[in-house]
Amino acid sequence: GYAPATLADETAQLIRNLHARKALLVGHDWGGAIALATAFRHPGRVSALAVASSPFRQLDLTVSWHVPLFNVPVAPQLAFRLLGRPLTRAAIRYSAVVQTPFDEAAMDRYADAVTTDPTAWLAYYRTLSRQALLDWGVRKVRRRVRFLAPPPEPHRLRVPAVVIWGEEDRVTPFHLAGRVAHDLDAGLVAVPGVGHLVHEEAAEVFTRAVLDLAGPGPLTPAERASDGSD
């Protein structure tokens, strides 16, 4: 099952089976949705949360037109079976503003992953996106129909969080970022000149944001020596 609750339970069990008490979760796009579900459902297993280009309670289908398109029956499976490699390349070229990380080897790795079994990842994508669409639609109706109960306030995370977003994101537009950070009571790292694949396009900025969230770790021997700790 690809329901958010199921995947959150699996993630929490993975953390436990790795003999870790807690983990810092990092998720991009729909992976961010799973990281969020895990943090809400299993806060005792999550030390902190970083989500990138990952809408929460907000959608903009005028830009994210691929969401309903991927939910059309049969056609996406056929398209990615017949034209998976060129479609994957085109999607990355469209999504990324900084193209440097996507050399031929990187493109091949992405294409291999996407074309191996399109039915499997489409099942994951459709389950998560349909739930997001349903929740989004219910909230819109509740806001417009007076006699319906008002929507509940966003659940507050019980762990520190940061939202990372490329300012030139063409897939999940940047105007959603501030609201996501507000609803999660999280910090916001806006990355200029970067598109949807912020972890690839601005890897150093992305990594620094995650490390800052993690806080200071144990010093290496070299760091201890320079710090006068030895």
C-alpha positions as a printed NumPy array, in Angstrom:
array([[  0.   ,   0.   ,   0.   ],
       [  1.152,   3.508,  -0.848],
       [ -1.142,   5.427,   1.47 ],
       [  0.726,   8.11 ,   3.452],
       [  0.012,   6.399,   6.779],
       [  1.345,   3.075,   5.501],
       [  4.526,   4.626,   4.127],
       [  4.999,   6.632,   7.331],
       [  4.74 ,   3.437,   9.385],
       [  7.266,   1.725,   7.08 ],
       [  9.68 ,   4.653,   7.407],
       [  9.419,   4.634,  11.199],
       [ 10.009,   0.873,  11.224],
       [ 13.075,   1.341,   9.004],
       [ 14.521,   3.858,  11.474],
       [ 13.919,   1.381,  14.301],
       [ 15.456,  -1.527,  12.383],
       [ 18.564,   0.555,  11.671],
       [ 19.004,   0.665,  15.463],
       [ 18.597,   4.432,  15.531],
       [ 16.42 ,   6.082,  18.139],
       [ 15.594,   8.996,  15.837],
       [ 16.45 ,  10.208,  12.345],
       [ 16.554,  13.528,  10.548],
       [ 14.244,  13.045,   7.576],
       [ 14.824,  14.782,   4.245],
       [ 12.206,  14.593,   1.491],
       [ 11.75 ,  16.191,  -1.925],
       [  8.392,  16.669,  -3.686],
       [  6.198,  13.632,  -2.909],
       [  9.038,  12.275,  -0.798],
       [  8.481,  15.35 ,   1.331],
       [  4.879,  14.257,   1.807],
       [  6.074,  10.917,   3.204],
       [  8.618,  12.622,   5.451],
       [  5.856,  14.903,   6.735],
       [  3.488,  12.   ,   7.33 ],
       [  6.198,  10.22 ,   9.302],
       [  6.949,  13.287,  11.428],
       [  3.259,  13.802,  12.235],
       [  2.518,  10.124,  12.854],
       [  5.756,   9.067,  14.555],
       [  7.315,  12.182,  16.108],
       [  9.269,  10.033,  18.548],
       [ 11.269,   8.609,  15.629],
       [ 12.054,  11.966,  13.992],
       [ 14.634,  14.415,  15.317],
       [ 14.076,  17.044,  12.602],
       [ 12.542,  17.44 ,   9.163],
       [ 13.693,  19.045,   5.915],
       [ 11.29 ,  19.209,   2.983],
       [ 12.148,  20.591,  -0.44 ],
       [  9.751,  21.724,  -3.184],
       [  6.995,  19.852,  -1.378],
       [  3.521,  21.409,  -1.148],
       [  1.638,  20.956,   2.117],
       [ -2.097,  21.715,   2.092],
       [ -1.556,  23.845,  -1.037],
       [ -1.677,  23.039,  -4.766],
       [ -1.474,  25.174,  -7.901],
       [ -2.809,  23.065, -10.752],
       [ -2.312,  25.898, -13.232],
       [  1.393,  25.12 , -12.913],
       [  1.36 ,  21.538, -11.608],
       [ -0.679,  20.316, -14.593],
       [  1.235,  17.022, -14.536],
       [ -0.577,  15.952, -11.351],
       [ -3.995,  15.343, -12.992],
       [ -2.279,  14.179, -16.197],
       [ -0.47 ,  11.338, -14.392],
       [ -3.812,  10.242, -12.925],
       [ -5.332,   9.568, -16.35 ],
       [ -5.912,   5.797, -16.694],
       [ -3.554,   3.679, -18.841],
       [ -2.035,   6.476, -20.948],
       [  0.888,   7.361, -18.621],
       [  1.936,   3.709, -18.315],
       [  1.967,   3.318, -22.098],
       [  3.787,   6.594, -22.612],
       [  6.587,   5.716, -20.19 ],
       [  6.905,   2.174, -21.521],
       [  7.269,   3.376, -25.105],
       [  8.994,   6.737, -24.627],
       [ 10.249,   6.608, -21.048],
       [ 13.822,   7.689, -21.685],
       [ 13.115,  10.794, -23.807],
       [ 10.21 ,  11.734, -21.522],
       [ 12.454,  11.523, -18.465],
       [ 15.108,  13.681, -20.091],
       [ 12.516,  16.241, -21.176],
       [ 11.02 ,  16.348, -17.68 ],
       [ 14.401,  17.007, -16.081],
       [ 15.309,  19.669, -18.638],
       [ 11.99 ,  21.381, -17.947],
       [ 12.196,  21.078, -14.15 ],
       [ 15.788,  22.18 , -13.645],
       [ 17.044,  25.709, -14.185],
       [ 20.664,  24.753, -13.44 ],
       [ 21.462,  22.02 , -15.96 ],
       [ 25.096,  21.368, -14.964],
       [ 24.445,  18.369, -12.644],
       [ 22.57 ,  16.479, -15.345],
       [ 25.269,  15.018, -17.529],
       [ 24.698,  11.887, -19.606],
       [ 25.498,   9.539, -16.74 ],
       [ 23.028,  11.281, -14.419],
       [ 20.341,  11.291, -17.089],
       [ 20.854,   7.572, -17.65 ],
       [ 20.464,   6.842, -13.928],
       [ 17.193,   8.761, -13.778],
       [ 15.907,   7.158, -16.975],
       [ 16.825,   3.655, -15.771],
       [ 14.865,   4.198, -12.559],
       [ 11.804,   5.629, -14.312],
       [ 11.588,   3.066, -17.113],
       [ 12.214,  -0.13 , -15.127],
       [  8.583,  -0.446, -13.98 ],
       [  6.415,   2.624, -14.665],
       [  3.328,   0.94 , -13.209],
       [  4.979,   0.717,  -9.788],
       [  6.024,   4.355,  -9.392],
       [  2.787,   5.57 , -10.966],
       [  0.849,   3.649,  -8.289],
       [  2.874,   5.472,  -5.621],
       [  2.446,   8.819,  -7.366],
       [ -1.289,   8.392,  -7.929],
       [ -2.078,   7.323,  -4.369],
       [ -0.278,  10.308,  -2.861],
       [ -1.506,  12.856,  -5.397],
       [ -5.144,  11.727,  -5.229],
       [ -5.112,  12.05 ,  -1.447],
       [ -3.569,  15.518,  -1.766],
       [ -6.157,  16.54 ,  -4.377],
       [ -9.009,  15.246,  -2.21 ],
       [ -7.766,  17.07 ,   0.893],
       [ -7.207,  20.27 ,  -1.087],
       [-10.711,  20.087,  -2.614],
       [-12.365,  19.499,   0.752],
       [-10.609,  22.52 ,   2.24 ],
       [-11.688,  24.733,  -0.667],
       [-15.341,  23.641,  -0.328],
       [-15.305,  24.204,   3.437],
       [-13.979,  27.716,   2.98 ],
       [-16.758,  28.609,   0.521],
       [-19.796,  26.916,   2.086],
       [-20.741,  28.753,   5.267],
       [-22.773,  26.047,   6.987],
       [-19.958,  23.501,   6.798],
       [-17.624,  23.218,   9.737],
       [-14.488,  25.262,   9.238],
       [-11.374,  23.266,   8.365],
       [ -9.176,  22.381,  11.299],
       [ -6.036,  24.371,  11.874],
       [ -2.889,  22.786,  10.464],
       [ -1.392,  20.239,  12.795],
       [  1.725,  21.615,  14.41 ],
       [  4.894,  19.653,  14.005],
       [  6.551,  18.543,  17.193],
       [ 10.027,  18.566,  15.618],
       [ 12.228,  21.346,  14.16 ],
       [ 11.737,  21.784,  10.422],
       [ 13.033,  23.687,   7.418],
       [ 11.46 ,  24.233,   4.013],
       [ 13.864,  24.523,   1.065],
       [ 12.61 ,  25.856,  -2.266],
       [ 14.035,  27.048,  -5.57 ],
       [ 12.765,  30.512,  -6.446],
       [ 12.4  ,  29.576, -10.128],
       [ 10.581,  26.291,  -9.558],
       [  8.313,  25.617, -12.539],
       [  6.759,  22.428, -11.12 ],
       [  5.794,  23.414,  -7.577],
       [  5.856,  27.233,  -7.771],
       [  7.752,  29.262,  -5.213],
       [  4.68 ,  31.259,  -4.142],
       [  3.582,  28.138,  -2.205],
       [  6.772,  28.067,  -0.126],
       [  5.886,  30.774,   2.388],
       [  2.528,  29.229,   3.198],
       [  4.074,  25.778,   3.622],
       [  6.692,  27.184,   6.007],
       [  3.964,  29.042,   7.919],
       [  1.712,  25.986,   8.248],
       [  4.63 ,  23.864,   9.456],
       [  6.034,  26.594,  11.695],
       [  9.305,  25.982,   9.863],
       [ 12.202,  28.058,   8.625],
       [ 12.347,  28.848,   4.913],
       [ 15.466,  28.666,   2.756],
       [ 14.77 ,  30.311,  -0.609],
       [ 17.35 ,  29.469,  -3.261],
       [ 17.559,  31.999,  -6.105],
       [ 18.272,  30.928,  -9.67 ],
       [ 17.225,  27.346,  -8.978],
       [ 14.309,  25.239, -10.196],
       [ 12.443,  22.209,  -8.9  ],
       [ 15.404,  19.871,  -8.372],
       [ 16.943,  22.06 ,  -5.697],
       [ 18.929,  19.219,  -4.093],
       [ 20.707,  18.615,  -7.405],
       [ 20.896,  22.182,  -8.7  ],
       [ 22.184,  23.75 ,  -5.476],
       [ 23.634,  20.782,  -3.616],
       [ 25.903,  22.813,  -1.326],
       [ 23.137,  25.21 ,  -0.269],
       [ 20.776,  22.294,   0.244],
       [ 23.287,  20.334,   2.297],
       [ 24.12 ,  23.357,   4.448],
       [ 20.43 ,  23.913,   5.221],
       [ 20.092,  20.297,   6.346],
       [ 23.277,  20.405,   8.423],
       [ 22.199,  23.66 ,  10.061],
       [ 18.936,  21.965,  11.003],
       [ 20.814,  18.998,  12.438],
       [ 22.849,  21.261,  14.678],
       [ 26.467,  20.799,  15.701],
       [ 27.682,  17.232,  15.599],
       [ 30.775,  15.636,  17.143],
       [ 34.03 ,  17.279,  16.064],
       [ 36.494,  15.44 ,  13.85 ],
       [ 40.057,  15.025,  15.193],
       [ 41.251,  17.878,  12.945],
       [ 38.45 ,  20.127,  14.174],
       [ 39.208,  19.293,  17.809],
       [ 42.876,  20.12 ,  17.271],
       [ 42.125,  23.485,  15.648],
       [ 39.565,  24.225,  18.348],
       [ 42.032,  23.472,  21.121],
       [ 39.839,  20.618,  22.394],
       [ 42.636,  18.021,  22.416]])
